[in-house]
Amino acid sequence: MKSLFSLFIISLSLAFTSSSLAAEKSFPSPLPDKLRVCADPNNLPYSNREQQGFENKIAEQLGDYFGLDVEYAWFPQRMGFIRNTLKNWSDNNGRFACDLVIGVPVQFDIAATTKPYYRSAYSLLFKKEGALAEVDSQQALADLPESVKQSLKVAAFAPSPAVSWLRENGFKDNTEFFRIMNGDPEDYPGKMVKRVADGEYDVLVIWGPIAGYFAKNQSEVTVVPMTSEGSKVFDFAISMGVRYGERPWKETVEMAMDANAPQIAMILQDYGVPVVEASSKPRRDDDDD
């Protein structure tokens, strides 16, 4: 009787172990020897060489899940980024430089996109004092008296959805526009947040993850995510990017995203990323083969 019970326990243990291993390894695509990530070397809050960005932390999380070391292919996330990373084939290595971009818009046309894993919005960033003390939305900003609006120094990046909104709501003559990609790899939009904190500008319109991250270290500024208005869309879904034609790898990445969704959400929260609900129907092209 004792031997039968022992055999039952052993069989049950083996079955549980086998099923657990199968669940861990039953990915749609064979895993590479390393998780090779395409990333910008100086683009906080997303990534940098010191791996301090939230996309670095998400890559670490996925690497732990896959049981793979994370390796980076660095290139400034400007013109030529995908060509020099995700699509950069090496005959010497017999592979591409990297296999995954951690953050791309869902409506991205030069790489296949996974399902989205967060949605954020362009945001207003300002000191909550004086004429702006009661501002809690873009409508409240637009409703300020004309004389008050004209006294404000506003900064925004172009191109962005904020350009037409600012012009249509009384800020045409007192907004200074900056290029989001100016060709300087040592420059990044987060520097603008300090210029608001220092009083050089009163209002900054900037992409939410940048606003939220840098505002965490500037207690005197506040962040208000913008809400889409009709044809003016301020919120966008963010996914991961892989090469076209690699559907099994994309499905493997999506499986890992689902399994690690709580941890990814916590990383975004830790970095101050304003996560919003969809205010417009997202468009996505699933035909990536």
N, C-alpha and C positions, 0 to 999 in steps of 0.2 A: 504494500500500500504506500509505503514511504517512497519507494523508487518510482512508482507511477506518478505520485504528486510532484516529485523532483523533476521528472521528465516533462510534466505539464508546465511547470514554472519555467524550465529551460526553453521549451517550445514557445511559450507565450513571450518570453523575453526576446528570443530570436525574431519572432514575428514583428514585435514592436520596433526592434532595432532596424529590421529590414525595411519596414514601412516608413520609419522616420528618415532613413537614408534616401529612400526613393523619393520622399516628399521634398528633401533638400536638393536632390540632384536631377529631378525630372524636369529640367528646363527645356523649352522648345528648341534651344540652340546649344551646341557644345560651348562651354566657357573657354575664353582665351586663357593664356598663361598668366596674364596680368590685366587689371582693369585700367586701360589706358584712356585718360581723360584729356580732352582738348580744353585749354583754359587760357585766360589772360593773366600775365604775370603781375599786373599792377592795376587791379580793377575792383577794389573794395566797394561795396560789401560782398561782391560775388566771389572773387578769387584773387590770390596773389602768390608769389613764390614761397612765402612763409606759410602758406596754406591756412590763412586766417579768415577766409571768407566763408559765407554760408554754403556756397556751392562746393567748396573744399570739404566741409563737414558732411554734406550729403554724399559726396563721392566716397568718403571714409566709411559712411554707414553702409553704402551699397557694397563696397569692397569687403567689409566684415561679413555681410550677408552671403556674398559669393565665395568667401574664403580666399580672396585674391588680394595681393598687394596692389596699391594704387600707384600708377605712374602717369606723369603729366607730359603733354606736348604743349609748350608755351608759345603763344603768339598774341600780340595785341588784338583785342576784339574790335577790329576796325575793318576797312576794306581788305579783302584777301584772307580773312580769318579762316573760313571753312576750307578754302583752297589750300592753305598752308598747314592745315591740321587734319581735319576729318577726311579730306580727299587727297592728302599728300601720300602717295605710294612710294615706297622705297624698295628698289630691286635688291639692294644689299641685305635688307632685313626680311624681305619677302612678305611685307605687310604694310598697312597704312600706319601713319604716325600715331593715330589714336582712334578710338572707336565710339566715343560718347561725348556729347556736349551736354552739360548738366542743365543749362537754362537757355531755351530759345522760345520765341513766340509760337503759339499754335499755328498761326498763319505765316509759316516760314517756308519759303519756296526753294531754298538751295540745300535742304536736308529733309529727310523724313522725320516727322515728329510723332512722339508717343502721345498718349492721352495726357491732358494737363494734370499737374499736381498742385498748382496753386494759382490764384487769380489776385492781381493787385491792381492799383489804379494810380493815375497821375494825382498828385497831392499838392495842396497848398501848404507852404511852410512859412511861418511868420512868428514874430514876438506877440504874445497875447497880452497886449497892453495898449493904452490910449485908444485911438479910433478903432483898433482891431480887437479890443478886449472882448466884444460880444460876437465876433465872427466865428461861426461854427459850420459853415458850408459855403460853397461857391455862390449860392444865391444871396447869402448874407453879405458877402463881399460885393456882389454886384449891386445890392440895394443901398450901399453907403451913399451919402450925399455926393453929388458930383464934385463939389469943392474938396471933399475929403479924398475921393478917389484920385483926383489930379495931384494931390499933395504926396501921394505914395510913390516910392521908387520900387518898381516891379522888375523882376528878372525871370526869364523863362528860356527854355531850350527850343531851338527850331532845327529841323521840323518836329512838331509834336501837335497833338490835338488841342493843346492849350492856346495855340497861336490865334486861331479864329475866335475862340471864346473870349480871350482878352480884348481883342479888337472890337468885338461886338458889344462888350459890356463896359465900355468907357475907359479902357486902359491903353488905347492905341498909341497915344503920344507920350506916355511915361513908362513904357516897358522897353527894357534892353534885352535883346535876344542874343543867345550864345549858341554856337554850334555844338551839338552833342558829341560829334567826333571831329576833333580839330587837327588830327594827324600827329599830335604830341603824345607818345606813349606814357610820358610821365605825368600827364594831366588827367584828371578824372572829375566828373560832375560833383562829387561829394565836397570838393573844395568850396563850392558855392554856398553850402549850408553855413559855414563859418562866416562868410561875408554878410549873411543875414544876422547871425548872432552878434557880429561886430557893429551892426547898424548901417552898413553900407547900402543894404537894400531892406525894404520893409516886407516885401512878399516875394517868395520864390515859388514857381510852379515847376515841379520835378517829379520824375517817376518814383512811385511810392517806396520801393525797397531802399532806394538811395536816401530818400527823406527820412524814413524811419530809423535806419541804421545810424546815420550821422547825427540825427536829432537826439538820440539816446545819450550822447555825450555833451549835449548843449541844452541844459535845463531851461534856458530862457526862451527856447523856441517850441512851437507846437506844430503838429502835423494833422491836417484834415484831408482825408481822401475825397476826391471829387466823384460825383455821381453823373453817369451818362445822361444826356438830355437829347432825346430824339435821335437825330443823325450824328450828333457829337458823342462819340464813344471815348470814355476815359479809362475804362477798366479792360484789362486784357489777360487772357489765360496764358500760363507759361508751362511748357512741356520740356522734354528732353529730346535731343537730336541724334539721329543715327544716319547712316548712309542709305540712300534709296536702294531698293532691291534686297535689303537684309531684314526681311520680315521676321524670321525666327529670332534674330538677335533683338529686334524691337520688342517682340513678345516676351522675351526673357527679361529685358529691362523693365517692362511694364509689370511683370510678375513681381520683381524685386521692389518696384515702387509701391505696389499694393501691400506687400508684406511689411514694408517699413514706413507706411504712411503715418503712424503716430509719431515715430521718431523724427521724420522729416518735418511734420507740423511743429514739433517742439523746437527744432533748429530754427525754423522761420520765425517763431515767436521770440526766441532768444536774441535774434538779430533785429528785432523791431520791425519786421516786414509787415505792413498793413495788408492783411488778407481780407478780401471783400467777396460778397456774393455777386453772381453774374447779374448785370443790369441790362444786358443785351444778349441776344442769341448768338453763341459762338459759331464760327464757321470753321470746318475742319475737313481736309481732304484725306480720306483714308486710303486712296488708291496710290500707294507709294512704290509699287513694283513696276 
